Amino acid sequence: MSADTNIQTSPSPASASKAVAPRLRIGTRGSPLALWQAHAVQAALAAALGRPAEGIAIEIIRTTGDTIQDRALSEAGGKGLFTKEIEDALLEGRIDLAVHSAKDVATVLPEGLHLSGYLPRADVRDALILKRGAGLDDLPAGAKVGTASLRRAAQMKRLRPDLKVELLRGNVHTRLARVREGDFDATLLAFAGLSRLGLAHEANAVLETRSFLPAVGQGAVAIECRVADAATNAAIAAIACRDTGIALAAERAFLAALDGSCRTPIAGLATVEGDLVRLAGLVLALDGSDAAETEDSAPIAEAAALGARCGGRLRDSAPARALGL
């Protein structure tokens, strides 16, 4: 481990500002939401370590996923498109930690890297943004809904088979603008993302998880680090949310058991309730016409095993096999 990754806690913010200790370097995408997440991690680390925020640098790294706007990620290579270049920077030692939306992180990470912790999870629900109206029932028959998510598209078609779902890529502001300008009658976005950007008021309706299950990891900010970087891992541990880590262990194991990627509409949500973790999982046909579901619970120490068991149950079930799993 190089000296650049050693973290030294200064006795006071005043002396820290004068210290010559190396800065921690956070790697992130450059979208407004990604930068919000990176600054949230920066602020949490600064408070935990007793260092000024300026002592924790934010490095913007453009990813392949940021350059693709004309087709769905499922056609271009999947989840890793938003993380590969950032993970390369981690492996090469150009940054010390990476901050991601947890739902963008592939289930299999490059050798030598791991998810070291998560910030406390925000609202997991999806928000519906409409050109006109106040909810799903206000969309007229044949209305055009824009999304780049196969999960959202399939669940919308499951609830409203009459809707026309088309590809809509871009950051949050771009997608909101496309609805305001009338290119689409509606779109769906993570309510957590809207809230973090001060745009919660843009949501005409927030869809409850019992009828619209979120993506694995939705609402969670993941922090990735080199396994061998003990100092940075210790810093992340100081800000990591225990319950979010337990829930994500179950959800990511569920997704891994299904060999989940951007090519399959999969939803999953785990919640910690006392000493138990509960998991609900769903896999759908692309057009929403068929689905297989599962729900189970286990002690929190068995979160990953719970996820693997639920994923395996769906993978081996007749309905799931009919869906091509």
SVG drawing of the C-alpha trace seen along z (x, -y; Angstrom):
<svg xmlns="http://www.w3.org/2000/svg" viewBox="-57 -26 61 52">
<polyline fill="none" stroke="black" stroke-width="0.4" points="0.0,0.0 1.4,-3.4 1.8,-6.3 -0.8,-8.1 -3.6,-5.9 -2.6,-6.3 -5.1,-8.3 -3.9,-10.3 -6.5,-11.9 -5.3,-15.3 -5.9,-16.6 -8.1,-19.5 -9.6,-20.9 -7.4,-24.0 -4.2,-21.9 -5.5,-19.6 -5.9,-22.5 -2.1,-23.1 -1.0,-19.5 0.8,-18.0 -0.9,-14.6 -1.9,-13.1 -5.5,-13.7 -8.0,-10.9 -9.2,-10.8 -12.8,-9.9 -13.7,-8.8 -17.1,-9.5 -19.1,-10.1 -19.8,-13.7 -23.6,-13.8 -25.4,-16.1 -26.6,-13.1 -23.3,-11.3 -21.6,-14.5 -24.2,-14.8 -23.4,-11.3 -19.6,-12.0 -20.0,-15.2 -22.2,-13.3 -19.4,-10.7 -16.8,-13.5 -18.7,-15.3 -19.3,-12.1 -15.6,-11.1 -14.5,-14.7 -16.7,-14.6 -15.6,-11.1 -11.9,-11.8 -11.9,-15.3 -10.5,-16.6 -11.6,-19.5 -13.6,-18.5 -10.8,-20.0 -8.5,-17.3 -10.7,-14.7 -10.5,-15.3 -13.2,-14.5 -12.0,-13.2 -14.6,-13.2 -14.1,-10.2 -16.1,-9.8 -17.5,-6.3 -18.5,-4.5 -22.1,-4.6 -22.1,-8.4 -21.3,-8.4 -24.2,-6.1 -27.4,-7.9 -28.9,-6.3 -29.6,-2.8 -30.4,-0.8 -27.5,0.3 -28.7,3.9 -27.7,3.6 -24.3,2.0 -22.9,4.2 -24.8,3.8 -24.2,2.4 -20.4,2.2 -20.6,-0.5 -21.1,-3.1 -18.2,-1.7 -15.4,-0.3 -13.3,-3.4 -13.7,-4.3 -12.7,-0.8 -9.7,-1.0 -8.6,-4.1 -9.0,-2.3 -6.9,0.6 -4.2,-1.7 -4.0,-3.7 -5.2,-7.0 -8.1,-7.2 -8.6,-5.7 -12.3,-5.0 -15.1,-5.1 -18.7,-6.3 -21.6,-4.7 -25.3,-4.4 -25.5,-0.9 -28.0,0.2 -25.3,-0.5 -22.7,1.9 -22.2,5.3 -22.6,8.3 -19.1,9.5 -16.4,6.9 -12.8,6.9 -10.3,8.9 -8.9,6.8 -11.9,4.6 -14.9,4.8 -17.9,2.7 -16.5,1.5 -19.7,-0.2 -22.8,-2.2 -24.3,-5.5 -27.7,-5.2 -30.3,-4.2 -32.8,-6.8 -36.4,-6.2 -36.3,-3.1 -39.5,-3.9 -39.9,-4.9 -41.5,-8.2 -43.9,-8.8 -43.5,-12.1 -46.4,-13.1 -47.0,-15.7 -50.5,-16.0 -52.4,-14.3 -51.6,-13.1 -51.1,-9.3 -50.9,-6.2 -54.6,-6.1 -54.5,-9.6 -52.4,-8.4 -54.6,-7.9 -54.6,-4.7 -51.6,-4.4 -49.7,-7.1 -45.9,-7.2 -43.7,-6.5 -40.0,-7.0 -37.5,-4.9 -34.1,-3.2 -34.9,-0.5 -36.2,2.9 -37.5,3.4 -39.5,0.2 -40.8,0.8 -41.9,4.4 -43.7,3.3 -45.4,0.5 -46.6,2.9 -47.7,5.3 -49.9,2.6 -51.0,0.9 -50.5,3.2 -52.0,0.4 -49.1,-1.9 -46.4,-2.5 -42.9,-2.3 -40.0,-3.8 -36.3,-4.4 -35.4,-7.6 -31.8,-8.0 -30.0,-11.0 -29.5,-12.5 -32.4,-13.4 -32.8,-17.0 -32.7,-15.8 -35.5,-13.2 -37.6,-15.7 -37.3,-18.2 -38.3,-15.6 -41.6,-15.1 -42.2,-18.9 -41.6,-19.5 -44.1,-16.8 -41.8,-14.2 -43.2,-11.8 -46.4,-11.6 -44.5,-10.3 -41.2,-8.9 -40.1,-7.1 -37.1,-8.1 -35.8,-7.0 -37.5,-9.2 -34.2,-9.2 -32.4,-10.8 -35.1,-13.5 -35.0,-14.2 -31.2,-14.5 -31.3,-17.0 -34.1,-19.1 -36.6,-17.9 -39.0,-15.9 -41.8,-18.3 -41.4,-17.0 -42.9,-13.6 -46.6,-13.4 -46.9,-10.1 -44.6,-7.9 -45.2,-4.2 -45.5,-1.9 -43.2,1.1 -46.0,3.6 -47.1,3.0 -43.9,1.6 -40.7,3.2 -37.5,1.2 -34.2,2.2 -31.7,4.0 -29.7,1.3 -32.0,-1.5 -31.7,-4.5 -28.3,-3.3 -24.9,-5.0 -22.1,-2.4 -18.5,-2.9 -15.9,-0.7 -12.3,-0.3 -9.2,1.8 -9.4,4.9 -5.8,4.5 -6.1,0.7 -6.6,1.1 -6.5,-2.6 -9.2,-3.6 -11.3,-0.6 -11.1,-1.7 -12.2,-5.2 -15.2,-3.9 -16.1,-1.6 -16.5,-4.7 -19.3,-6.0 -20.9,-2.8 -24.5,-2.1 -25.0,1.4 -28.6,2.0 -28.0,0.8 -25.1,3.2 -27.2,6.1 -30.0,5.3 -27.7,5.0 -25.9,8.2 -29.3,10.0 -30.3,8.1 -27.0,8.5 -26.8,12.2 -30.4,12.5 -29.3,10.8 -26.1,12.8 -28.1,16.1 -30.2,15.0 -27.1,14.0 -28.9,10.6 -27.9,8.0 -29.4,5.2 -30.9,7.8 -33.5,9.1 -36.2,7.2 -35.4,8.1 -36.5,6.3 -35.6,6.9 -35.9,5.2 -34.6,6.3 -35.4,4.6 -34.0,5.1 -36.6,5.6 -34.9,6.1 -32.9,9.3 -34.4,10.4 -33.9,9.4 -36.8,9.8 -36.5,10.0 -39.0,9.7 -37.9,10.5 -39.5,10.4 -38.5,11.3 -40.7,10.4 -41.1,11.0 -39.9,8.0 -43.5,7.1 -44.8,7.6 -47.1,10.4 -45.7,12.9 -43.8,12.8 -42.3,14.9 -42.1,13.7 -40.6,14.8 -40.6,13.5 -38.7,14.9 -36.8,13.9 -33.8,14.9 -31.6,13.8 -29.5,10.8 -26.3,12.9 -27.7,15.0 -28.6,12.1 -26.4,13.2 -27.6,16.8 -31.2,15.5 -30.6,13.7 -29.0,16.7 -31.8,19.0 -34.5,16.6 -32.7,16.1 -32.2,19.9 -35.8,20.5 -36.9,18.2 -34.2,19.4 -35.4,23.0 -39.1,22.4 -41.3,23.2 -42.5,19.6 -38.9,18.3 -37.7,20.9 -40.6,19.8 -39.1,16.3 -35.7,17.6 -33.8,17.8"/>
</svg>
